[in-house]
Amino acid sequence: MISRAEYDIALKVVKTYNSQNTLSTKEQHLLFAEKITNVFDVDMEMIKSRDRKREIGDVRMVIVAFLYRRFKGIKDYQIGKVVNRHRTSVIHSKNKFAYMKQYSEIKEMVRKVELEVN
């Protein structure tokens, strides 16, 4: 059995370790988005760019959908900061994904992300 003093020291070490090795919420969002971009060989800078090409837009839409799915309670403006879009564009992307996920190309993208990221 450990003494109270040993317990307090161990607890302090664990708290210090956790505080030094935890990521902020924003960092968690960015890291998750980067994992998705790696699945599709797209650079995060391309996702944040003003580029409206279909390939980039579809990956951006999938990132938005998976951020909503992974981080319950995430705000639209927080996702907007990750993909460099206004919160209303994020809402539109989420709604568009709900419609587009019926198509095989989007289904395949979702399947790839689920296999490699989750």
Backbone as a printed PyTorch tensor [residue, N CA C, xyz], in Angstrom:
tensor([[[  0.8440,  -1.1730,   0.0000],
         [  0.0000,   0.0000,   0.0000],
         [  0.8920,   1.2390,   0.0000]],

        [[  0.4710,   2.2430,  -0.7730],
         [  1.2760,   3.4650,  -0.8330],
         [  0.7740,   4.4740,   0.1970]],

        [[  1.6840,   5.2970,   0.6280],
         [  1.3310,   6.3100,   1.6220],
         [  0.6170,   7.4760,   0.9430]],

        [[  0.0210,   8.3080,   1.7330],
         [ -0.6800,   9.4820,   1.2260],
         [  0.2880,  10.4220,   0.5140]],

        [[  1.4830,  10.5670,   1.0520],
         [  2.4890,  11.4470,   0.4440],
         [  2.8990,  10.9220,  -0.9310]],

        [[  3.1030,   9.6100,  -1.0390],
         [  3.4580,   9.0080,  -2.3310],
         [  2.3130,   9.1830,  -3.3350]],

        [[  1.0970,   9.0290,  -2.8480],
         [ -0.0760,   9.2120,  -3.7010],
         [ -0.1400,  10.6430,  -4.2210]],

        [[  0.0790,  11.6110,  -3.3530],
         [  0.0430,  13.0200,  -3.7460],
         [  1.1180,  13.3320,  -4.7820]],

        [[  2.3020,  12.7670,  -4.5830],
         [  3.3990,  12.9800,  -5.5460],
         [  3.0400,  12.3660,  -6.8980]],

        [[  2.5080,  11.1550,  -6.8820],
         [  2.1250,  10.4880,  -8.1350],
         [  1.0320,  11.2750,  -8.8500]],

        [[  0.0670,  11.7620,  -8.1060],
         [ -1.0120,  12.5500,  -8.6880],
         [ -0.4760,  13.8290,  -9.3170]],

        [[  0.4730,  14.4680,  -8.6430],
         [  1.0720,  15.6890,  -9.1730],
         [  1.8320,  15.4030, -10.4720]],

        [[  2.5420,  14.2830, -10.5240],
         [  3.2840,  13.8990, -11.7320],
         [  2.3280,  13.6560, -12.8870]],

        [[  1.2350,  12.9520, -12.6230],
         [  0.2530,  12.6650, -13.6730],
         [ -0.3700,  13.9490, -14.1850]],

        [[ -0.7440,  14.8500, -13.2890],
         [ -1.3370,  16.1150, -13.7080],
         [ -0.3570,  16.9370, -14.5330]],

        [[  0.8970,  16.9620, -14.1210],
         [  1.9160,  17.6960, -14.8700],
         [  2.1060,  17.0880, -16.2460]],

        [[  2.1630,  15.7560, -16.3090],
         [  2.3200,  15.0770, -17.6020],
         [  1.1450,  15.3940, -18.5140]],

        [[ -0.0640,  15.2910, -17.9830],
         [ -1.2480,  15.5500, -18.7980],
         [ -1.3080,  16.9850, -19.2760]],

        [[ -0.9450,  17.9290, -18.4310],
         [ -1.0150,  19.3300, -18.8340],
         [  0.0280,  19.6590, -19.8970]],

        [[  1.1420,  18.9480, -19.8960],
         [  2.1840,  19.2010, -20.8840],
         [  1.9210,  18.4740, -22.1910]],

        [[  1.1450,  17.4130, -22.1700],
         [  0.9810,  16.5790, -23.3540],
         [ -0.4300,  16.5810, -23.9230]],

        [[ -1.2550,  17.5100, -23.5050],
         [ -2.5750,  17.5920, -24.0890],
         [ -2.5960,  18.7160, -25.1100]],

        [[ -3.3740,  18.5120, -26.1330],
         [ -3.4960,  19.5050, -27.1800],
         [ -4.7080,  20.3840, -26.8990]],

        [[ -4.6090,  21.6100, -27.3200],
         [ -5.7770,  22.4820, -27.1980],
         [ -6.8550,  21.9770, -28.1470]],

        [[ -8.0510,  22.4550, -27.9520],
         [ -9.1600,  22.0320, -28.8110],
         [ -8.8830,  22.3940, -30.2600]],

        [[ -8.3760,  23.5890, -30.4840],
         [ -8.0700,  24.0140, -31.8550],
         [ -7.0110,  23.1120, -32.4790]],

        [[ -5.9970,  22.7610, -31.6980],
         [ -4.9420,  21.8710, -32.2060],
         [ -5.5020,  20.4950, -32.5300]],

        [[ -6.4440,  20.0020, -31.7180],
         [ -7.0730,  18.7090, -31.9960],
         [ -7.8570,  18.7720, -33.3060]],

        [[ -8.5720,  19.8620, -33.5350],
         [ -9.3430,  20.0240, -34.7640],
         [ -8.4130,  20.0490, -35.9800]],

        [[ -7.3330,  20.8190, -35.8730],
         [ -6.3860,  20.9190, -36.9920],
         [ -5.7040,  19.5840, -37.2750]],

        [[ -5.3200,  18.8850, -36.2140],
         [ -4.6670,  17.5890, -36.3850],
         [ -5.6080,  16.5960, -37.0580]],

        [[ -6.8650,  16.5870, -36.6460],
         [ -7.8470,  15.6930, -37.2440],
         [ -8.0630,  16.0360, -38.7190]],

        [[ -8.1550,  17.3170, -39.0300],
         [ -8.3280,  17.7390, -40.4220],
         [ -7.1120,  17.3510, -41.2610]],

        [[ -5.9250,  17.4690, -40.7050],
         [ -4.7130,  17.0880, -41.4360],
         [ -4.6770,  15.5920, -41.7070]],

        [[ -5.1810,  14.7980, -40.7750],
         [ -5.2510,  13.3540, -41.0060],
         [ -6.1440,  13.0500, -42.2050]],

        [[ -7.2440,  13.7720, -42.3230],
         [ -8.1500,  13.5540, -43.4530],
         [ -7.4900,  14.0020, -44.7530]],

        [[ -6.7870,  15.1320, -44.7390],
         [ -6.1310,  15.5890, -45.9620],
         [ -5.0550,  14.6050, -46.4020]],

        [[ -4.3940,  13.9570, -45.4540],
         [ -3.3800,  12.9650, -45.8020],
         [ -3.9900,  11.7600, -46.5130]],

        [[ -5.2140,  11.4170, -46.1840],
         [ -5.8940,  10.2940, -46.8390],
         [ -6.0500,  10.5740, -48.3350]],

        [[ -6.3030,  11.8290, -48.6780],
         [ -6.5610,  12.1960, -50.0750],
         [ -5.3800,  12.8730, -50.7490]],

        [[ -4.2210,  12.8730, -50.1070],
         [ -3.0130,  13.5070, -50.6480],
         [ -3.2560,  14.9650, -51.0420]],

        [[ -3.9030,  15.6830, -50.1500],
         [ -4.1680,  17.1040, -50.3520],
         [ -3.4890,  17.8540, -49.2200]],

        [[ -2.8830,  18.9680, -49.5660],
         [ -2.2040,  19.7850, -48.5720],
         [ -3.2270,  20.6230, -47.8140]],

        [[ -3.0190,  20.8000, -46.5290],
         [ -3.9290,  21.5990, -45.7140],
         [ -4.0060,  23.0330, -46.2220]],

        [[ -2.9280,  23.5250, -46.8020],
         [ -2.9420,  24.8700, -47.3700],
         [ -3.9230,  24.9710, -48.5350]],

        [[ -4.0860,  23.8930, -49.2870],
         [ -5.0550,  23.8860, -50.3810],
         [ -6.4820,  23.9470, -49.8310]],

        [[ -6.7150,  23.2640, -48.7030],
         [ -8.0330,  23.2840, -48.0770],
         [ -8.3600,  24.6880, -47.5840]],

        [[ -7.3630,  25.3760, -47.0570],
         [ -7.5700,  26.7220, -46.5360],
         [ -7.5630,  27.7900, -47.6320]],

        [[ -7.1630,  27.4220, -48.8270],
         [ -7.0770,  28.3950, -49.9130],
         [ -8.4700,  28.7500, -50.4260]],

        [[ -8.5210,  29.6940, -51.3210],
         [ -9.7900,  30.1160, -51.9160],
         [-10.1680,  29.2220, -53.0980]],

        [[ -9.3870,  28.1990, -53.3460],
         [ -9.5960,  27.2840, -54.4710],
         [-10.9730,  26.6300, -54.3950]],

        [[-11.7040,  26.6530, -55.5010],
         [-13.0470,  26.0940, -55.5320],
         [-13.1380,  24.8570, -56.4220]],

        [[-11.9970,  24.2710, -56.7610],
         [-12.0150,  23.0590, -57.5830],
         [-12.7940,  21.9640, -56.8710]],

        [[-13.4420,  21.1360, -57.6460],
         [-14.3180,  20.0950, -57.0970],
         [-13.5720,  19.1750, -56.1410]],

        [[-12.3690,  18.7510, -56.5240],
         [-11.6070,  17.8190, -55.6950],
         [-11.3160,  18.4140, -54.3200]],

        [[-10.9630,  19.6830, -54.3070],
         [-10.6350,  20.3570, -53.0480],
         [-11.9160,  20.6040, -52.2470]],

        [[-12.9510,  21.0390, -52.9170],
         [-14.2220,  21.3060, -52.2440],
         [-14.8260,  20.0650, -51.6130]],

        [[-14.6990,  18.9260, -52.2980],
         [-15.2370,  17.6810, -51.7420],
         [-14.4760,  17.2530, -50.4910]],

        [[-13.1650,  17.3960, -50.5170],
         [-12.3640,  17.0480, -49.3360],
         [-12.7110,  18.0070, -48.1950]],

        [[-12.8580,  19.2800, -48.5150],
         [-13.2320,  20.2700, -47.5020],
         [-14.5870,  19.9080, -46.8890]],

        [[-15.5370,  19.4910, -47.7300],
         [-16.8620,  19.1080, -47.2540],
         [-16.7850,  17.8920, -46.3330]],

        [[-15.9490,  16.9280, -46.6790],
         [-15.7830,  15.7350, -45.8490],
         [-15.1350,  16.1070, -44.5100]],

        [[-14.1730,  17.0200, -44.5430],
         [-13.5470,  17.4820, -43.2940],
         [-14.5920,  18.1000, -42.3840]],

        [[-15.4270,  18.9560, -42.9410],
         [-16.4790,  19.5990, -42.1480],
         [-17.3990,  18.5430, -41.5310]],

        [[-17.8330,  17.5910, -42.3460],
         [-18.7490,  16.5550, -41.8550],
         [-18.1160,  15.7270, -40.7430]],

        [[-16.8550,  15.3610, -40.9120],
         [-16.1990,  14.5310, -39.8990],
         [-15.8430,  15.3200, -38.6410]],

        [[-15.5900,  16.6060, -38.7730],
         [-15.3810,  17.4160, -37.5700],
         [-16.6640,  17.4790, -36.7490]],

        [[-17.7960,  17.6360, -37.4100],
         [-19.0780,  17.6020, -36.6960],
         [-19.2910,  16.2530, -36.0340]],

        [[-18.9340,  15.2010, -36.7450],
         [-19.1590,  13.8420, -36.2370],
         [-18.2300,  13.5270, -35.0620]],

        [[-16.9640,  13.9140, -35.1610],
         [-15.9740,  13.5550, -34.1470],
         [-16.0830,  14.4110, -32.8930]],

        [[-16.2780,  15.7110, -33.0740],
         [-16.2860,  16.6430, -31.9480],
         [-17.7090,  17.1400, -31.7140]],

        [[-18.4250,  16.4160, -30.9040],
         [-19.8090,  16.7910, -30.5930],
         [-19.8170,  18.1600, -29.9260]],

        [[-20.7210,  19.0060, -30.3410],
         [-20.8400,  20.3290, -29.7480],
         [-19.8990,  21.3640, -30.3480]],

        [[-19.1530,  21.0000, -31.3880],
         [-18.2560,  21.9600, -32.0220],
         [-19.0970,  23.0470, -32.6950]],

        [[-18.6310,  24.2560, -32.6140],
         [-19.3490,  25.4010, -33.1790],
         [-18.9550,  25.6070, -34.6350]],

        [[-19.8730,  26.1870, -35.3910],
         [-19.6290,  26.4290, -36.8100],
         [-18.4050,  27.3170, -37.0340]],

        [[-18.2520,  28.3340, -36.2060],
         [-17.1110,  29.2320, -36.3920],
         [-15.7850,  28.5200, -36.1160]],

        [[-15.7880,  27.5070, -35.2110],
         [-14.5600,  26.7580, -34.9320],
         [-14.1500,  25.9350, -36.1500]],

        [[-15.1210,  25.3130, -36.7850],
         [-14.8250,  24.5640, -38.0140],
         [-14.3730,  25.5330, -39.1000]],

        [[-15.0080,  26.6900, -39.1520],
         [-14.6200,  27.6980, -40.1330],
         [-13.1690,  28.1080, -40.0050]],

        [[-12.6740,  28.1750, -38.7830],
         [-11.2660,  28.5160, -38.5720],
         [-10.3440,  27.4160, -39.0930]],

        [[-10.7860,  26.1700, -38.9990],
         [ -9.9620,  25.0530, -39.4600],
         [ -9.8400,  25.0710, -40.9830]],

        [[-10.9530,  25.3200, -41.6820],
         [-10.9530,  25.2610, -43.1430],
         [-10.9180,  26.6430, -43.7960]],

        [[-10.7460,  27.6940, -42.9670],
         [-10.6500,  29.0700, -43.4550],
         [-11.8850,  29.4900, -44.2430]],

        [[-13.0420,  29.2560, -43.6460],
         [-14.3110,  29.6350, -44.2500],
         [-15.1950,  30.2990, -43.1980]],

        [[-16.1430,  31.0960, -43.6640],
         [-17.1180,  31.7290, -42.7830],
         [-18.0620,  30.6590, -42.2480]],

        [[-18.6320,  30.9090, -41.0940],
         [-19.4950,  29.9070, -40.4640],
         [-20.6970,  29.5520, -41.3360]],

        [[-21.1910,  30.5070, -42.1380],
         [-22.3260,  30.1980, -43.0050],
         [-21.9150,  29.2490, -44.1310]],

        [[-20.6840,  29.3470, -44.5810],
         [-20.1750,  28.3980, -45.5810],
         [-20.0470,  27.0090, -44.9770]],

        [[-19.6910,  26.9480, -43.7110],
         [-19.5910,  25.6690, -43.0070],
         [-20.9720,  25.0320, -42.9000]],

        [[-21.9690,  25.8250, -42.5650],
         [-23.3430,  25.3130, -42.4670],
         [-23.8010,  24.7890, -43.8310]],

        [[-23.5150,  25.5400, -44.8840],
         [-23.8740,  25.1020, -46.2330],
         [-23.1700,  23.7910, -46.5840]],

        [[-21.9090,  23.6810, -46.2230],
         [-21.1500,  22.4600, -46.5000],
         [-21.7390,  21.2610, -45.7600]],

        [[-22.1270,  21.4720, -44.5220],
         [-22.7390,  20.3970, -43.7390],
         [-24.0470,  19.9480, -44.3810]],

        [[-24.8690,  20.9010, -44.7940],
         [-26.1390,  20.5710, -45.4340],
         [-25.9300,  19.9030, -46.7840]],

        [[-24.9450,  20.3620, -47.5190],
         [-24.6280,  19.7740, -48.8220],
         [-24.1500,  18.3310, -48.6510]],

        [[-23.3630,  18.0870, -47.6060],
         [-22.8830,  16.7310, -47.3560],
         [-24.0480,  15.7850, -47.0830]],

        [[-25.0430,  16.2540, -46.3420],
         [-26.2090,  15.4170, -46.0470],
         [-26.8880,  14.9670, -47.3290]],

        [[-26.8740,  15.8300, -48.3420],
         [-27.4480,  15.4790, -49.6420],
         [-26.4820,  14.6440, -50.4830]],

        [[-25.2210,  15.0390, -50.5070],
         [-24.2380,  14.4190, -51.4070],
         [-23.7960,  13.0280, -50.9750]],

        [[-23.9810,  12.6610, -49.7190],
         [-23.4640,  11.3740, -49.2550],
         [-24.1660,  10.1850, -49.8880]],

        [[-25.2080,  10.4270, -50.6360],
         [-25.8840,   9.3400, -51.3430],
         [-25.1350,   8.9180, -52.6160]],

        [[-24.2200,   9.7520, -53.0920],
         [-23.4970,   9.4550, -54.3220],
         [-22.2700,   8.6010, -54.0480]],

        [[-21.9600,   7.7300, -54.9850],
         [-20.9010,   6.7360, -54.7800],
         [-19.5300,   7.3710, -54.5510]],

        [[-19.2390,   8.4660, -55.2280],
         [-17.9300,   9.1160, -55.0610],
         [-17.7550,   9.6000, -53.6170]],

        [[-18.7820,  10.2080, -53.0620],
         [-18.7190,  10.7020, -51.6840],
         [-18.7360,   9.5320, -50.7070]],

        [[-19.5220,   8.5010, -51.0050],
         [-19.5370,   7.3030, -50.1540],
         [-18.1450,   6.6890, -50.0650]],

        [[-17.4420,   6.6580, -51.1910],
         [-16.0850,   6.1100, -51.2160],
         [-15.1280,   6.9720, -50.3910]],

        [[-15.2870,   8.2860, -50.4720],
         [-14.4440,   9.1850, -49.6730],
         [-14.6890,   8.9570, -48.1830]],

        [[-15.9460,   8.8300, -47.8000],
         [-16.2930,   8.5970, -46.3960],
         [-15.7210,   7.2710, -45.9240]],

        [[-15.8230,   6.2390, -46.7620],
         [-15.3050,   4.9230, -46.3990],
         [-13.7960,   4.9790, -46.1800]],

        [[-13.0750,   5.6910, -47.0600],
         [-11.6190,   5.8190, -46.9110],
         [-11.2640,   6.5010, -45.6020]],

        [[-11.9780,   7.5640, -45.2820],
         [-11.6880,   8.2920, -44.0370],
         [-11.9860,   7.4090, -42.8220]],

        [[-13.1070,   6.7120, -42.8580],
         [-13.4690,   5.8540, -41.7330],
         [-12.4360,   4.7660, -41.5080]],

        [[-11.8950,   4.2170, -42.5910],
         [-10.8970,   3.1450, -42.4650],
         [ -9.5510,   3.6660, -41.9700]],

        [[ -9.1390,   4.8080, -42.4550],
         [ -7.7880,   5.2740, -42.1950],
         [ -7.6530,   6.2470, -41.0210]],

        [[ -8.7300,   6.9430, -40.6850],
         [ -8.6240,   7.9680, -39.6440],
         [ -9.2680,   7.5030, -38.3460]],

        [[-10.4550,   7.0030, -38.4210],
         [-11.1740,   6.6260, -37.1850],
         [-10.6270,   5.4090, -36.5910]]])
